[in-house]
């Protein structure tokens, strides 16, 4: 039962497991969603979908596979007690609404007429008493008045339609969503290194059960210290020039990072990290921090996140004196390699469109230094970057 639907979900990239499919069958067997397509839809979504990014794709596939299934088949109806059907009708419609339905010839007649109009009408209609439109007295539409009508979208003008016929609108949940504070935080939370620290004020349930069993049922409570995220992060932001269009996005990332990471240090640079960086853009020429001091102060336990579009003249990376703002005694590549040597867990977050990366020489040079460590500033990109920071060290 529904095995083809299960295979369709897997084919279209939705991660569903056999165990979830069996759970769905078990729920159906127990009558969780017997006679309602909407209930069945909600049940499938609850059991099969594990992440909001797949909701829109699931809705489209569900609608495609079960297209046209709105009411219970005649064969099935024969098995449904008449008392149940009467109670269901009483639940769906009031006495006044049922009289309206009968006055029009019954619900089937109304739905048939609506389908005919949907096929005939080719444009929007305002006012009137025949077509599907707004502000009129037709039996079908929105914002008008007809006590025997079917509302098309909206919230209803007179609250008198006998059925809401509303095209479902879904917002895409995909991995390349425009970032906001909430989903940035969700992505950054993947970088968690939890250790127990502090006083023992949290119940250790597993140890308590184990000790209690060994004590022949006499309760022996065990306590433990709570888990805290001990990850330490160094955050470098590129500012100015080609980064100006990304100010808002980077500000959101900065805000989310400050909220998620207790041990966070941040610095700014322009185009490439050279011999010095700064913490205050207004005082950048007066209060610089030598990059070597950062290496000495923050050990290799720190995870490094560099945020920048990596778009510049290749000479700014390859040549001494290549910086457009000052004379650098050592090339940008030299300093990026020093970062790689000191911090084996480093990623580069690029807010520019990934489609343009291959055509930008400076991006290719940086990718050579940090192989497979440059990620787009998307939900998926940030999530993958956080996974990488918990994975293997960079090879020097």
C-alpha positions as CSV (number, residue, x, y, z in Angstrom):
1,X,0.0,0.0,0.0
2,X,1.4,3.4,-1.1
3,X,4.7,1.7,-1.9
4,X,4.9,3.6,-5.2
5,X,4.4,6.9,-3.3
6,X,7.3,6.0,-1.0
7,X,9.6,5.2,-4.0
8,X,8.5,8.5,-5.6
9,X,9.6,10.5,-2.6
10,X,13.0,8.7,-2.5
11,X,13.5,9.2,-6.3
12,X,12.8,13.0,-5.9
13,X,15.5,13.4,-3.2
14,X,13.4,13.3,0.0
15,X,15.2,11.2,2.6
16,X,12.6,8.7,3.7
17,X,13.4,5.4,5.3
18,X,11.8,2.0,5.3
19,X,11.1,2.3,9.1
20,X,9.1,5.5,8.5
21,X,7.1,3.8,5.7
22,X,6.3,1.0,8.1
23,X,5.3,3.5,10.8
24,X,2.9,5.1,8.3
25,X,1.3,1.8,7.5
26,X,1.0,1.0,11.2
27,X,-0.7,4.4,11.8
28,X,-3.2,3.7,9.0
29,X,-3.9,0.3,10.3
30,X,-4.8,1.8,13.7
31,X,-7.2,4.3,12.0
32,X,-5.3,7.5,12.6
33,X,-6.5,8.9,9.2
34,X,-9.4,6.8,8.0
35,X,-11.7,8.9,5.8
36,X,-10.0,12.2,5.2
37,X,-7.5,13.1,2.5
38,X,-6.4,16.1,4.6
39,X,-5.8,13.9,7.7
40,X,-3.9,11.5,5.5
41,X,-1.8,14.3,4.1
42,X,-1.0,15.6,7.6
43,X,-0.1,12.1,8.8
44,X,2.3,11.5,5.9
45,X,3.9,14.8,6.4
46,X,4.4,14.2,10.1
47,X,5.9,10.8,9.7
48,X,7.9,11.1,6.5
49,X,9.3,14.7,6.6
50,X,12.1,15.4,9.0
51,X,13.2,18.9,7.9
52,X,11.3,21.9,6.7
53,X,13.4,22.3,3.6
54,X,11.5,19.3,2.1
55,X,8.0,20.5,2.9
56,X,7.3,22.3,-0.4
57,X,8.7,19.4,-2.5
58,X,6.6,17.0,-0.5
59,X,3.4,19.0,-1.0
60,X,4.0,19.1,-4.8
61,X,4.6,15.3,-5.0
62,X,1.7,14.5,-2.7
63,X,-0.6,16.6,-4.9
64,X,0.7,15.0,-8.1
65,X,0.5,11.4,-6.8
66,X,-3.0,11.7,-5.2
67,X,-4.4,14.2,-7.7
68,X,-8.2,14.0,-7.9
69,X,-8.7,12.2,-4.6
70,X,-11.1,14.4,-2.7
71,X,-13.9,12.2,-1.5
72,X,-14.2,8.6,-0.4
73,X,-14.9,6.2,-3.3
74,X,-18.3,4.6,-3.7
75,X,-17.0,1.2,-2.9
76,X,-15.5,2.4,0.4
77,X,-18.7,4.3,1.3
78,X,-20.6,1.1,1.3
79,X,-18.5,0.0,4.2
80,X,-19.1,3.2,6.3
81,X,-21.9,3.1,8.8
82,X,-24.8,5.5,7.9
83,X,-24.6,6.9,11.4
84,X,-21.0,8.0,10.9
85,X,-21.8,9.7,7.6
86,X,-24.6,11.6,9.2
87,X,-22.4,12.8,12.1
88,X,-19.7,13.8,9.6
89,X,-22.3,15.9,7.6
90,X,-23.5,17.5,10.8
91,X,-19.9,18.4,11.7
92,X,-19.1,19.9,8.4
93,X,-22.3,22.0,7.7
94,X,-24.8,23.8,9.9
95,X,-28.5,23.3,9.3
96,X,-28.7,26.7,7.5
97,X,-25.8,25.7,5.2
98,X,-27.4,22.4,4.4
99,X,-30.6,24.2,3.3
100,X,-28.5,26.4,1.1
101,X,-26.9,23.4,-0.5
102,X,-30.2,21.7,-1.2
103,X,-31.6,25.0,-2.6
104,X,-28.8,25.0,-5.2
105,X,-29.3,21.4,-6.1
106,X,-26.9,19.8,-3.7
107,X,-23.1,20.0,-3.1
108,X,-22.3,17.9,-6.2
109,X,-24.1,20.3,-8.4
110,X,-22.3,23.3,-6.9
111,X,-18.9,21.6,-7.4
112,X,-19.8,20.6,-11.0
113,X,-20.8,24.2,-11.9
114,X,-17.5,25.5,-10.4
115,X,-15.4,23.1,-12.4
116,X,-17.2,24.2,-15.6
117,X,-16.6,27.9,-14.9
118,X,-12.9,27.3,-14.1
119,X,-12.5,25.7,-17.5
120,X,-14.4,28.5,-19.4
121,X,-13.0,31.6,-17.6
122,X,-9.7,32.8,-19.0
123,X,-9.2,36.1,-17.1
124,X,-9.8,37.9,-13.8
125,X,-13.3,39.2,-13.2
126,X,-14.4,42.0,-10.9
127,X,-18.1,42.3,-9.9
128,X,-21.0,40.7,-11.7
129,X,-23.1,37.7,-11.0
130,X,-21.8,34.9,-13.3
131,X,-18.1,34.5,-13.5
132,X,-15.5,33.7,-10.8
133,X,-14.3,37.0,-9.5
134,X,-14.2,39.5,-6.7
135,X,-16.8,41.8,-5.2
136,X,-19.7,40.3,-7.1
137,X,-22.8,38.2,-6.4
138,X,-21.7,35.1,-8.3
139,X,-21.9,31.8,-6.6
140,X,-18.1,31.6,-6.9
141,X,-15.4,34.1,-6.0
142,X,-14.0,36.2,-3.3
143,X,-15.0,39.5,-1.5
144,X,-18.6,39.5,-2.7
145,X,-21.9,38.1,-1.4
146,X,-23.8,34.9,-2.2
147,X,-25.0,32.6,0.6
148,X,-24.8,29.6,-1.7
149,X,-21.3,30.4,-2.9
150,X,-17.9,28.8,-3.0
151,X,-15.1,31.2,-1.9
152,X,-12.0,31.3,-4.2
153,X,-9.1,32.4,-2.0
154,X,-8.9,35.2,0.5
155,X,-10.8,35.4,3.8
156,X,-14.3,36.1,2.6
157,X,-16.2,39.3,2.5
158,X,-19.5,38.3,4.0
159,X,-18.4,35.0,5.7
160,X,-21.3,33.1,4.0
161,X,-19.7,30.7,1.5
162,X,-20.7,27.1,2.0
163,X,-17.2,25.8,1.2
164,X,-13.7,27.4,1.1
165,X,-12.1,26.5,-2.2
166,X,-8.7,27.9,-1.8
167,X,-5.7,27.2,-3.9
168,X,-2.9,26.2,-1.5
169,X,0.1,28.5,-1.5
170,X,3.4,27.2,-0.2
171,X,6.6,29.0,0.5
172,X,9.7,27.1,-0.7
173,X,11.9,25.7,2.0
174,X,15.1,25.0,0.2
175,X,18.8,25.0,1.0
176,X,19.5,28.2,-1.0
177,X,17.0,30.3,1.0
178,X,17.9,33.9,1.6
179,X,19.4,34.0,5.0
180,X,17.9,35.5,8.1
181,X,18.9,35.5,11.8
182,X,16.8,32.4,12.6
183,X,18.1,30.0,10.0
184,X,21.7,31.3,10.4
185,X,21.5,30.4,14.0
186,X,20.1,27.0,13.2
187,X,23.1,26.4,10.8
188,X,25.7,27.6,13.3
189,X,24.3,25.3,15.9
190,X,25.8,22.4,14.0
191,X,29.2,23.6,15.3
192,X,28.8,22.3,18.8
193,X,31.4,20.7,20.9
194,X,29.6,19.9,24.2
195,X,31.5,19.1,27.3
196,X,30.3,18.8,30.9
197,X,31.4,21.6,33.2
198,X,30.5,23.1,36.5
199,X,28.6,21.8,39.5
200,X,26.7,18.6,39.3
201,X,23.2,19.9,39.2
202,X,21.7,17.8,36.5
203,X,20.1,14.3,36.9
204,X,22.1,11.5,35.2
205,X,19.2,9.3,34.3
206,X,21.1,6.4,32.8
207,X,23.5,6.1,35.7
208,X,20.7,6.5,38.2
209,X,18.8,3.6,36.5
210,X,21.9,1.4,36.4
211,X,22.8,2.0,40.1
212,X,19.2,1.5,41.2
213,X,19.1,-1.9,39.4
214,X,22.3,-3.0,41.0
215,X,20.9,-1.9,44.4
216,X,17.9,-4.3,44.0
217,X,15.5,-1.5,43.4
218,X,16.6,1.0,46.0
219,X,16.8,4.3,44.3
220,X,20.4,5.6,44.0
221,X,20.3,9.1,42.4
222,X,23.4,10.1,40.3
223,X,24.0,13.7,39.3
224,X,26.2,15.3,36.6
225,X,27.3,18.7,35.5
226,X,25.4,20.2,32.5
227,X,26.8,20.2,29.0
228,X,28.1,23.5,27.6
229,X,29.3,24.4,24.2
230,X,33.0,24.9,24.5
231,X,33.8,25.7,20.9
232,X,36.1,28.7,20.3
233,X,35.7,30.7,17.1
234,X,37.9,33.3,15.4
235,X,35.8,35.3,12.9
236,X,37.3,37.4,10.1
237,X,35.1,39.7,8.1
238,X,36.1,41.3,4.7
239,X,34.7,44.9,4.6
240,X,34.5,47.7,2.0
241,X,34.6,47.7,-1.8
242,X,32.9,44.7,-3.4
243,X,31.6,43.6,0.0
244,X,29.3,46.6,0.4
245,X,26.3,44.8,-1.2
246,X,26.6,42.0,1.4
247,X,26.6,44.3,4.5
248,X,23.2,43.3,5.7
249,X,23.8,39.5,5.2
250,X,27.1,39.7,7.0
251,X,25.6,41.7,9.8
252,X,23.0,39.0,10.3
253,X,25.7,36.3,10.3
254,X,27.7,38.4,12.9
255,X,24.7,38.8,15.1
256,X,23.8,35.1,15.0
257,X,27.5,34.1,15.7
258,X,27.7,36.4,18.8
259,X,24.5,34.8,20.1
260,X,25.5,31.2,19.4
261,X,29.2,31.2,20.4
262,X,30.2,32.1,23.9
263,X,33.9,32.1,23.0
264,X,34.0,34.4,19.9
265,X,36.7,36.8,18.7
266,X,36.3,38.8,15.6
267,X,38.4,41.0,13.3
268,X,38.1,42.9,10.1
269,X,40.2,43.0,6.9
270,X,39.9,44.4,3.4
271,X,40.2,42.0,0.5
272,X,42.9,39.8,2.0
273,X,44.3,39.2,5.5
274,X,47.8,40.7,5.6
275,X,50.2,41.5,8.5
276,X,47.5,43.3,10.5
277,X,43.7,43.4,11.1
278,X,41.4,45.6,13.2
279,X,38.3,45.4,15.4
280,X,36.9,48.9,14.9
281,X,36.4,50.2,11.3
282,X,36.4,53.8,12.4
283,X,39.8,53.4,14.1
284,X,41.3,51.0,11.6
285,X,44.4,53.1,10.9
286,X,45.1,53.8,14.5
287,X,44.2,50.6,16.4
288,X,45.5,47.7,14.3
289,X,46.1,44.2,15.7
290,X,49.2,42.4,14.3
291,X,48.3,39.1,12.7
292,X,51.2,37.4,14.4
293,X,49.8,38.5,17.8
294,X,46.6,36.7,17.0
295,X,48.6,33.5,16.3
296,X,50.3,33.8,19.7
297,X,47.2,34.7,21.7
298,X,44.7,32.3,20.2
299,X,45.9,28.7,20.0
300,X,45.0,26.0,17.4
301,X,41.9,25.0,19.3
302,X,40.1,27.9,17.7
303,X,37.9,27.3,14.7
304,X,38.5,30.0,12.0
305,X,35.7,31.4,9.8
306,X,36.7,33.8,7.1
307,X,33.9,35.7,5.5
308,X,34.6,37.5,2.2
309,X,33.8,37.4,-1.5
310,X,37.5,36.7,-2.3
311,X,37.2,39.0,-5.3
312,X,40.2,41.1,-6.0
313,X,43.2,41.5,-8.3
314,X,45.3,38.3,-8.3
315,X,48.3,40.6,-7.5
316,X,46.8,41.4,-4.1
317,X,47.4,37.7,-3.3
318,X,50.5,36.8,-5.1
319,X,52.8,39.9,-4.9
320,X,54.5,41.9,-2.1
321,X,53.2,45.4,-2.3
322,X,50.1,44.1,-4.0
323,X,47.6,45.5,-1.4
324,X,45.6,48.5,-2.8
325,X,45.8,50.3,0.6
326,X,49.3,49.9,1.9
327,X,52.7,48.3,1.1
328,X,52.7,44.7,2.3
329,X,56.1,43.2,2.9
330,X,54.7,39.7,2.4
331,X,52.1,38.5,-0.1
332,X,48.5,37.7,0.8
333,X,49.0,34.0,0.0
334,X,51.8,34.0,2.6
335,X,49.5,35.1,5.3
336,X,46.6,32.8,4.3
337,X,49.0,29.9,4.4
338,X,50.1,31.0,7.9
339,X,46.5,31.0,9.0
340,X,46.2,27.5,7.5
341,X,49.3,26.3,9.4
342,X,48.1,27.8,12.8
343,X,44.5,26.9,12.5
344,X,43.8,23.5,10.8
345,X,40.1,24.0,11.2
346,X,39.4,26.9,8.9
347,X,36.5,27.6,6.4
348,X,35.8,30.4,4.0
349,X,32.2,31.7,3.7
350,X,31.7,33.5,0.4
351,X,28.5,35.7,0.0
352,X,28.9,36.1,-3.7
353,X,27.0,33.8,-6.1
354,X,28.7,30.4,-6.5
355,X,28.1,30.4,-10.2
356,X,30.8,33.1,-10.6
357,X,33.5,31.5,-8.6
358,X,35.1,29.5,-11.4
359,X,35.5,32.7,-13.5
360,X,37.3,34.7,-10.8
361,X,41.1,34.1,-10.6
362,X,41.4,35.3,-7.0
363,X,38.8,32.9,-5.8
364,X,40.5,30.0,-7.5
365,X,43.8,30.9,-5.8
366,X,42.2,31.0,-2.4
367,X,40.4,27.7,-3.1
368,X,43.8,26.2,-3.8
369,X,45.0,27.2,-0.3
370,X,41.8,26.0,1.4
371,X,40.8,23.0,-0.8
372,X,37.1,22.2,-0.5
373,X,36.8,24.7,2.4
374,X,35.0,27.6,0.6
375,X,31.2,27.5,1.0
376,X,28.4,29.8,-0.2
377,X,26.5,31.9,2.3
378,X,23.3,29.9,2.1
379,X,21.6,27.7,4.7
380,X,23.1,24.6,3.1
381,X,26.5,26.3,2.7
382,X,26.7,27.3,6.4
383,X,25.5,23.9,7.6
384,X,28.2,22.2,5.5
385,X,30.9,24.6,6.7
386,X,30.0,23.9,10.3
387,X,30.2,20.2,9.6
388,X,33.6,20.7,8.0
389,X,34.9,22.5,11.1
390,X,34.1,19.4,13.2
391,X,35.7,17.1,10.6
392,X,39.3,16.5,9.4
393,X,42.1,19.0,9.8
394,X,43.4,20.9,6.8
395,X,46.6,19.4,5.3
396,X,49.5,21.9,5.6
